[in-house]
Amino acid sequence: MIRVLLVEDDPMVAELNRLYVNRVEGFEIVASVRSAQEAQLILRSREVDLILLDIFMAGQSGVELLTDIRAQALEVDVIFVTAARDTKTISKTLKLGAVDYLIKPFEFARLKQALDNYRETNRRMRKDNPVSQTELDAYLGRRPGGTRAEQPLPKGLDRVTLERVCNAIFAWPKETPWFTCEEIAGLVGISRVSVRKYCEFLCGLKVLKMEPGYGSVGRPVHRYAMQKAYQKEAWRFLQED
């Protein structure tokens, strides 16, 4: 059995994660704690294979906890389960060796996929046999000859609409760099509210920068402009491999 430690300061989310993990074969929860400090105590006293770790917690953050774990050379893996979705944080967790990253809110199927992948990888790497390049590629998460990018999108967004929104933004006239969601909605043919969700996502990737403002009747009318240096961040979700 793969021994799991839950680190989540929201009791309702912690209970949901516990129920989810218990539905996946091959995993058992050894403890559920609400802070990095409590997690450190468990790691000193119990055998743990995998941590489901939040980032935003009182005291030490999840990223800081993982940094300490790596500094102590503890042989434990981490899957982040968090609301943090900025690319700087995600990049740092991956560099620290996180094996997966789930953005809240998520569905059971996504957590099950993460745990199933981890269990299979764990099984393969425990074998004392040489591995083929195909097996190693699977372990590293590479897909030679794959088609569409497999980057996960936040719930409520889809690739087709994201591509349409991006195409409209990237084609926006350079002499007027600032645009509104309403203007992009008119080009794409979807609602202003829907466009705003995609613009917020692109702001998180730094593809767009936002300037707050208000219309004549006091309604927020934020303006956006593309940051060309970060344009490639959007194409990671759109282009073929």
Helices and strands as residue ranges (DSSP letters): E 2-7, H 11-22, E 27-33, H 36-45, E 50-53, H 62-71, E 77-82, H 87-95, E 100-103, H 108-126, H 133-140, H 159-170, E 179-180, H 181-188, H 192-204, E 208-211, E 223-226, G 228-230, H 231-235
